[in-house]
Amino acid sequence: MASAITILQRIPVVGGLAYKERVQLLSSSFTAALAPEKNNRYFRHAIAVLVNGGKIGYVAPEIAAHYYEPLLAREGQPVTCPGRRAAPIEREQTGVESFVDFSSLDVTPLA
């Protein structure tokens, strides 16, 4: 019997439309680097999602608020996690192009 997917295994990467060309080149699964953006004037807790050095979007704001400070504290220590392209039905239902998996992230979120 397959185990249920948890929310931490399905963190949406938002803003992907701005990076659509990069997102379309992604394989079905990939490794993403997480990079807090201290000077992002539009999104106070911006965590960029990078693949092969190129930005593909941001961690969804409601999740980023809990991980921003802990990731910022690890500056200089790259934090990576698995990612995957959204299935066609997921894209249709949510508009999200990709997801990252925080289930084994070596960072403790803020409450």
N, C-alpha and C positions, 0 to 999 in steps of 0.2 A: 504494500500500500504506500503510495507517495505521500510525503509529508506536506503539510500546508505551507504555503508561502507566507512569510511574515511581512509586515510593513517595512521593516528594515531591509528586506531583500528587494524591495520595489520602490526605491526613492526616485521620484520623477526628476528628470533633468529638464528645466524649463528654459524658455528663450531660444530654443533650438531653431526656430524659424530664421533668426538672424544668422545662424551658422549652418543653414540647410545644406550647402555644398559639402561641408566637412562631414556632416551627419550622414549624408547619403553615401559617402565613401567608407564608412565604418563597416567592419565585419559584424556578423551577428552577435559576437561577444568580443569584449575588449577589456583592457586595463585602463582605468581612469586615474588621473592625479587630481587631488583636491587642493585648491589654492585660494585662501581667503583674500579678498580684494579690499585692502584698507582704505583706498581712496575712491571707492565707487560711490558717487554722489547720489545715485538713484536708489540704491539698495544697501541699507546700513549693514546688513549681515551677509553680504555677497560672498558666496563660495563658488568660484569658477570650477567647471569640470573640464579638464584638459585630456586630450588623447593625442599621443605622439607630439606633444608640445603645442597643439592647436586647440583653442577653446571650442567646445560644442554646446555650451549653455551653462546654466547655473543650477545648483541644488535648490529645490523648491523652497520658497521663503519660510514656510511654516516649520520646516526641518532645519534649515540653515541657522535659524535663530538659536537653536540648541547646540550646534556644532561649531559655530563661528569662533568663539573665544577659545575653546580647547584646541582647535586647529591653529589659530593664531599663536598660541603659546608654544606650538611645535615648530615655529618658523625655522627654516633651515633643515628640518627633518621631513622629507617628502612623505606624504600620506597617499597611498593608493588603495583602490578597491576595484572589484570586478564590475563590469557594466555590460549592458546588452541593448541591442536595438529592440524597439517595441514591435510586437507582432502587428500585422495589418488591422486586426480587430481592436487592439489596444489603441492604435493611432486614431481609428475612426471614433472610438468611444471617448477618448480623453484628449486627443490632439497632441499627446506627448510622443516624441520621436525616440527617446531612449530613457533607460533607467540605470541607476547604480545600486549596488548592494552594500549596505553598511553593516550587515550582520556580523562580520568578523573584523570590523574597523577597530584599530588599536587606539581609540579615542573615547573618553567618557563624556557623553553629552551633559549639558547643563539641564537641570530639571525644568 
